[in-house]
């Protein structure tokens, strides 16, 4: 018997396996990005990632566009999908230029709990007091991690301020990711939500007029990322977004090439396709649960690739976030 949408809703092994695989691929991504930034400027790195992925997917996207007619009224949703899922990665790539992988990972845990709360709010229309307390505790822990350099170091030290900037950019990415998941669940998979419908109608946005394959959505989103990041990468190399870049693609180190290939194939094509496919069958809260597992993957890679180890302030902030997660998750499940 073929695995239809209905049978997979009852048997979630494959969707959950897909989430685990995506979590592992993305868990290794931040250490790979940080390592590769030693050889390639952030926005140029992101552009080369998209360029490589789009080149690989070009025959497939031509075939899919010929096979599947995209309704004109759905084009805005395709663009928004790419903007929220791909272009927003600029926050991470630039943020990791200034902060550590460990701080990025800790802040990312708050993103997971925000996904749970947003999904519960939009699709169950209720968030109780205990969940709010959990969110508050996790938020305070995240703010402590973000502002820790200012608390423990010299406020006027430029490197300290850059770390705070980097942490803030990582937080911005996590907020964007929450918006992407909640919006994607409604607009792309047809999940019913009166609140989402009301919110999107205010922005003159509607659900997709028909269902499109997750692979087509992912492939087209990478082209949106390529187009929107291209001018930023050009400005970066012209020195209009900071210091003039001395990057030369012809002299790129082998480790830089490997980093670009991993991010283009593993983190972009494979991870996003299986993640978007799984969204058809799992709840928003399920995606957040697997997000909690990300540090288990990231921390060993951060140590092996970069020699990063958590300090006591990261540990304190991480404990606060973990406590918030436990409080909120316990009350969301009851």
KAHUGI-V826977 format. One record per pair of residues at least 6 apart in sequence whose C-alpha atoms are under 8 Angstrom apart, sorted by sequence separation. I is the first residue (numbers start at 1). J is the second residue. D is the distance in Angstrom with one decimal. If there is no record, write none. Layout:
BEGIN
i->{I,I}
j->{J,J}
d->{D,D}
END
This chain:
BEGIN
i->{8,120,121,154,155,185,186,200,235,236,238,239,302,303,8,120,153,186,237,238,302,37,96,236,237,279,197,236,237,117,150,186,237,149,150,149,183,117,149,150,149,147,190,146,190,187,188,187,188,114,146,186,187,113,146,189,188,188,110,110,110,107,106,107,106,107,103,46,103,46,222,43,46,42,43,219,42,43,218,42,218,42,218,215,218,214,33,37,107,111,118,122,98,114,215,34,108,214,215,33,34,99,104,107,108,111,115,119,214,98,99,103,107,110,111,114,118,98,99,30,34,104,108,111,112,115,34,98,99,111,115,98,99,97,98,123,31,95,96,123,125,30,95,122,94,95,122,123,95,122,95,96,122,94,95,92,91,92,91,91,92,91,89,88,88,189,189,84,85,84,185,84,85,185,84,81,185,182,81,181,77,77,77,77,74,74,86,73,81,82,85,86,87,71,82,83,86,87,78,82,86,81,82,82,83,87,78,79,82,83,87,78,82,79,64,61,61,61,57,120,54,119,120,148,119,54,116,117,145,53,54,115,116,145,115,50,54,115,116,145,50,115,144,145,50,51,112,113,141,142,50,112,141,142,112,141,141,47,112,141,142,112,140,141,140,47,109,138,139,46,47,109,137,138,137,138,138,139,43,47,137,138,137,138,136,43,44,105,106,134,135,43,44,105,134,135,133,134,44,134,43,44,105,134,135,133,134,133,102,131,132,102,130,131,130,131,102,131,101,130,131,128,41,41,102,40,101,102,39,52,100,102,106,52,49,53,103,106,110,40,48,49,52,53,106,109,113,120,39,116,39,49,50,45,49,53,106,113,40,53,113,39,36,37,36,36,35,36,33,32,33,32,29,29,25,26,25,22,26,25,22,23,22,21,22,22,22,19,18,19,18,19,18,15,16,15,15,15,16,15,23,27,31,19,23,26,27,30,12,28,12,20,23,24,27,28,31,35,19,23,27,31,35,9,8,9,24,28,32,31,5,31,5}
j->{14,126,127,160,161,191,192,206,241,242,244,245,308,309,15,127,160,193,244,245,309,45,104,244,245,287,206,245,246,127,160,196,247,160,161,161,196,131,163,164,164,164,207,164,208,206,207,207,208,135,167,207,208,135,168,211,211,212,138,139,142,142,142,145,145,146,145,89,146,90,268,90,93,90,93,269,93,94,269,94,272,97,273,273,276,273,93,97,167,171,178,182,159,175,276,96,170,276,277,96,97,162,167,170,171,174,178,182,277,162,163,167,171,174,175,178,182,163,164,96,100,170,174,177,178,181,101,165,166,178,182,166,167,166,167,192,101,165,166,193,195,101,166,193,166,167,194,195,168,195,169,170,196,169,170,169,169,170,170,172,173,173,173,173,176,279,280,176,177,177,279,179,180,280,180,180,284,284,184,284,187,205,207,208,208,209,221,209,217,218,221,222,224,209,220,221,224,225,217,221,225,221,222,223,224,228,220,221,224,225,229,221,225,224,216,216,219,220,219,284,219,284,285,313,285,222,284,285,313,222,223,284,285,314,285,222,226,287,288,317,223,288,317,318,225,226,287,288,316,317,226,288,317,318,289,318,319,226,291,320,321,292,320,321,321,229,291,320,321,229,230,292,320,321,321,322,323,324,229,233,323,324,324,325,324,232,233,294,295,323,324,233,234,295,324,325,324,325,236,326,236,237,298,327,328,327,328,328,298,327,328,299,327,328,328,329,302,331,302,331,332,331,245,247,308,247,308,309,247,260,308,310,314,261,260,264,314,317,321,252,260,261,264,265,318,321,325,332,252,329,253,263,264,260,264,268,321,328,256,269,329,256,255,256,256,259,259,260,259,259,263,263,263,267,266,267,267,267,271,271,270,271,271,271,272,274,275,274,274,275,275,278,278,277,278,278,279,281,282,282,290,294,298,287,291,294,295,298,281,297,282,290,293,294,297,298,301,305,290,294,298,302,306,281,281,282,297,301,305,305,280,306,281}
d->{7.8,6.6,5.8,7.3,7.2,5.9,6.5,6.4,6.1,7.0,6.0,6.2,5.6,6.4,7.7,6.8,7.1,7.1,6.1,7.1,7.8,7.5,7.6,7.1,5.0,7.9,7.5,6.8,7.7,7.1,6.7,7.1,7.7,5.6,7.4,7.6,7.5,7.6,7.0,7.6,6.8,6.0,6.8,5.8,7.7,6.8,6.5,4.1,5.9,7.5,5.2,6.9,5.7,7.2,6.7,7.3,7.1,7.9,6.3,6.8,6.8,5.6,7.4,7.4,7.8,7.8,6.8,7.9,7.6,7.2,7.9,6.7,7.1,7.8,6.9,7.4,5.2,7.1,7.4,5.5,6.3,7.1,5.8,5.4,7.4,6.2,7.0,7.0,7.8,7.8,7.5,7.9,8.0,8.0,7.8,6.1,7.8,5.6,7.7,7.6,7.1,7.5,6.8,7.2,7.5,5.0,5.3,6.3,5.3,5.6,4.8,7.1,6.5,7.9,6.6,6.7,7.0,5.1,7.6,7.9,8.0,6.3,6.4,7.6,7.9,7.5,7.2,7.2,5.1,6.7,7.5,4.9,6.2,7.1,8.0,7.4,6.1,7.2,6.3,5.5,7.7,6.1,4.0,6.3,7.2,6.5,7.8,7.9,7.7,5.8,5.3,7.9,6.4,7.6,5.8,6.7,5.2,5.5,6.0,6.9,6.5,5.5,6.9,6.3,6.9,7.7,5.9,6.3,6.9,6.8,6.9,7.6,6.4,7.7,5.5,7.2,7.5,7.1,7.3,7.2,7.7,7.8,7.9,7.1,5.7,6.7,6.6,7.7,7.8,7.9,7.3,6.5,7.5,7.4,7.2,7.4,7.6,4.8,7.0,3.8,5.2,6.3,6.5,7.7,6.7,6.6,7.3,7.1,5.2,6.6,6.6,6.9,6.0,6.4,6.8,7.1,6.7,7.4,6.9,7.9,7.5,5.3,7.3,7.0,6.3,6.5,6.5,7.9,7.1,7.3,6.3,6.8,4.5,6.0,6.7,6.0,7.9,8.0,5.9,5.5,7.2,5.9,5.9,7.9,6.7,6.3,7.9,6.5,7.7,6.3,5.2,4.5,4.5,7.7,7.1,6.6,7.6,6.0,5.5,4.8,6.6,6.5,7.4,5.1,7.7,6.0,6.9,5.8,7.0,7.5,6.1,5.9,6.2,3.9,6.5,7.0,7.0,8.0,7.1,6.6,7.1,4.4,4.9,6.6,7.2,6.7,4.9,7.5,7.4,7.3,5.9,5.0,7.8,6.0,4.0,7.4,7.4,6.2,7.4,7.4,7.0,7.7,7.2,4.9,6.6,7.5,4.5,7.3,8.0,6.7,7.2,6.9,6.9,4.3,6.5,7.5,7.2,6.0,6.5,6.4,6.8,7.9,7.3,7.2,7.2,6.5,7.7,7.5,7.8,7.9,7.9,6.7,7.7,7.4,5.5,4.9,7.1,8.0,6.8,7.7,6.9,7.2,6.0,6.3,6.1,7.2,6.2,7.6,6.7,7.9,6.7,6.2,6.4,7.0,4.8,7.1,8.0,7.6,6.8,6.7,7.9,5.7,6.9,7.9,5.1,5.6,7.8,7.6,6.9,5.9,7.9,7.9,6.9,6.6,6.4,5.9,5.8,7.9,7.3,6.4,7.8,8.0,4.6,7.2,7.2,6.9,6.1,7.3,5.6,5.9,6.4,6.8,6.4,7.7,7.3,4.7,7.9,6.6,7.9,7.0,6.7,5.2,7.2,7.2,6.8,7.7,7.0,7.4,7.3,6.6,7.5,6.8,7.4,7.1,5.2,5.5,6.2,7.1,6.7,6.0,4.7,5.3,7.1,5.4,6.6,7.4,6.2,6.2,7.7,6.6,7.9,7.2,7.2}
END
